Amino acid sequence: MQQTDNVQRSIAKRVKGVATSDGAGVSLTRIIGQPILPRLDPFLMLDFFGSDKPAEYLSGFPAHPHRGFQTVTYMLAGKMRHKDSVGNEGVIEAGGIQWMNAGKGIIHEEMPEQEEGLLKGFQLWVNLPSHEKMSLPNYQDIPPSDVPEVEKPGVKVKVLAGEFEGVKGPVKTTAVAPSFYDVALAPETSKSATVSIDIESNHEGFIYVYEGTLTVNCEAPHTNNELGKGELGVLSPAPLGDSTLTLEAKRGCKCIVVLGEPIKEPVVQYGPFVMNTQQEIMDAFEAYKNGSLTK
């Protein structure tokens, strides 16, 4: 994707995460999936976890079910081992990503592959359209060596999914076709750095800053588009046609940028199941109870 003179996107809403725990007691910050940002179509949840205290993560995420959406685990530091009911098993290492399609049903677990040190990363839940909710489960386990990086003066962009300046990410998912970038600005200098990301027509999305501070579309008049560490910025509504997101940082900053086309369907969510109707949720619980969820 080449830079164009498209409409510039800005920040429509700024959100800070809330401290919580999940799994068997893992400490984390919930950013999407909390009261002030229940979801951001097609994204259902975004968690950030980061701790060098084993007591806050060793309990991990023991076996649990999912149906009707996709889970994405992106590791920044440490290692996480996963297993599932389809027979898959592996280790997600720092810089690696797992994109799992729960589809009609899967039971999986994610447990730290370490007893000390820093464990840090993200978990993102991506909704599925109704015609894909009962699809066959599958997953893509992508090592850090398979994640391409676009590097320019003061800028490094890891392309996990989607495309940036002609470089395509390794994640292949036809259901929602999102874009997922890990962006580092001015990582080794105090000079400012700028990057522009082209956004497809109708795509919504967000930026989450996990290190430093950045400015979004610094030329926008009468707006406060600065995002600091631990803040998520919801992008302004998609215009007709393509648009551009411009990020600038004067010091070292790291963030993720996630984009996708809204599904615009009813969402009924209860715990690990996300469907379109209450009856479908009841059917999922019954399937889990009688052992047919994964069959």
N, C-alpha and C positions, 0 to 999 in steps of 0.2 A: 504494500500500500504506500503510495507516495503522498507527500504533504500537498494539500490543496488549499484553496481559498474558501473553504466551506464555512458555514455558520459555526462560531465558537461556542462550545458548551461551557457553562459555569456551574456554580454550586447552588442547588435549590434548598438543601437542608443539611445541617451539620448534626452529627450524632456521636455521642460518646457511649462506649459499651458499659455494661454493668457486670460486676463480679458475680460469678455463680459457680456451680460445680455440676459435673455430669458424669456419666459412666458409673464407676464405683467410688466416686469422690474426687475426680480430677479437677483441680482449680483452673478456671478459665474465665475469659471475658466474652460475654455474648453481645454482639453488635447488631446483627440482624436476627430477629426472633425475640425481641424484647418489646415491652409495651409501646415505646415511642416509635419503633420501626418493626412491626410484626413480620413484614415481608416486603420484598421489593421485586415484583414480578420480572423475571421468572425465578428469582432467588428467594429461598425460604429461610435460610439461616446462615450466619457467619459467626464462627467462634475463633478467637485467638487464644492460644495457650503458650505460655513461656515462663519457665521456672527452672532454677538450678537446685531446688529443694526436692529431693526424692519423695518426701512424704506428700507432696502436692501432685505427683503424677504416677507413682509406682502402681497404684491400684488399677490404672488403665480403664479400658472399656471392654468388659467381658462380653461374652456372646449375647447378642440382641438382634431382633428382627427389623427389617425395613420392607416397605412396599410403596411403589408409586412415584419414586423420584431417584435422583442420583446423588451420591456423596463424593466429595472431593477432599482428599487429604494432601496438603502441601507442606513439606517439612523444611524449616529453615535451619534447624540445629537438632542433633540427636538422631535417634533411630526408633522406628515403630514397626513392630511385627504384626501382620494381619493374617487371619485365617477366615474361611467362609464355608458355608454349607455346600457349595458347588465343588469344593476340593482345592481351591486356590490357597496358596500360602506364600508369603514372602516378606521382605523387609523394605520399608520405605526409608531411605537415607536422606540426609540433609541435601536439599536441592532437588529431590525427587518428588514425584507426584503420583497419586493413585486416583483414578477417576472410575468410580464403580456405579454401574447401573443396577439398582435394586430390582427394577421392573416388577414382575408379579410377586416376587418374594425371595428374600435371602436372609440368612442368619450369619452374622459375622462378628468378629472381635478384633480389637486393636489394642495391643499391649506394648508398653515401652520395652525396647531391646537394650536396656541399660539400667544400671542400679545407681548411678550417680552422674553428675554433669548436667549440662543445660539441655532441656527438651523444649523445642519452640516450633510453632507452625500454625497453620490454619486448617479449619474444617468448614467447607462450604456445602450447603445443600441446594441442589438445582432441581426445580420442578420438572415434571414430564407432562406433555399434552395428553389428553384423555386416551387417544388411540395408541399411546406408547406405555401407558401405566401397567399393562399386563404383558409387557414384552419379556423376553427371556433375559435373566440376569447375566451380566458379563462385567468385566473390568479391564482396565488398562493400567498396568504397573510400570511406570516410566522412571528409569534411573536418571540421576543428574547428568550423566554423560550424553543422554539423548535429548536434553533440553537446549535448544539453540539460543545463543546470546548475540544480540546486535550491539556493537560497541562503537560509540562516536566520542569526540572530545567531551569529557565531563558527563557522559551518559552511558548507562548499561541497561539494556532491556532484555530480560529473559522471556522468551515467547513460549508459554506453556500450552496455550490453546489459541486458535485464531491465527491471525497473520499481522506482521508488522514490517513495513518497508520491504515487502517481498519475501520475508522469511516466515515460514509456516511452523506452528507449534506441533508437537508430537501427538497431542490428544485428538482423537478422531471420534466425534460424537455427532450423529446426524439428527438426533431428536431435537436439540435446542441450539446447537452450533454456537456456543458462547466464545468470547475472547477472554483470556486470562494472562495478564502481564505482571511480572515483578520488575519494578523500575528503580534504579539507583541513579540519583542525580548528584553531581559534584562530589563523588565519593572520596576523592583524594586531594581536594583542593578547596580553598576558601572562595574561589571565583564562582560566580553564578553559572548555572547550566539550565538549558531549556530543551524540552522535547515535545513534539506534537504527535498525537495519535489520531489517525482518521477513524471515524466511527460510521458504521453502515447505517443506512436509513432505517428508522423506527427502533433502533437499539437504545435501551436504557442501561444504566449502570451506576457504578460507584467507585470511589477511591478510598483506600484505607491506608493511613500513614502509620508505619510501625517504627520509624526512626526519623528524627529531625522534623523540619517544617518545610512546607512548600506553598506556592501560590498557584491557583488555577485561573487561567485566562486573566493575567494581570492587567490587561488593557480594558477590562469591563468597567464601565463607569458606575459609581455609587454602589459597589458591592464589596462585601468582605469575603474574599475567596481564599483566605489563608487557612490552611489546615495544619494542625500540630500533631505530635505523636499521640496515638490513641484516638484520633478522630476519624470518622467516616464522613465523606462528602457524597451526598446523593446528587447525581447530575441533573441539571435543568432538563425539562421535558424535550424529547426528541423533536426536532423540526421536520418538515417535509424535506426529504432528500438527505444526503450525507452531511456529516458535521465533523468538527475537529475539537480535540481536547488538548490544550496546551498547558504544560506543567513547568514551573520554574522554581529552582531552589538556589539560595545563595550560599548554603553550606550543605554538608552531607545530609542526604535525605533518602529514605527508602519507603516505597509504598507498593501496594498491589492495585491494579486497575482491572475491573471485571465488568464485562459488557454482555448484553444478550437481548434478544427480542422478546417482549412480553408475550405470554401465552394467552392471557385474557380469558381464562376459564374460571369457574367456581373452584375454590380451594376449601376442602374440609380436612383439617389436620388434627390428628390425635396421637400424641407421642411419636412413635416411629413410623406411622402410616400417614400418607398424604394422598387423598383421593378427591373426587369431584362431588360425591354425595355422602350423606350420613350412612345410608344403607351399605355403601361400598366400604366404609370404615368398619361397620359391624361385621361385614363379610370377612374382612382382613383379620379381625380379632378371632372370629370363629375358625378361620383357616389355621391361624397360629395355634389355637387351643387344640384342634384335632389333628395337628401335624401335617396338614396339607398345604401349608403356605408355600413351601419350596418345591412342591410336586407339580 
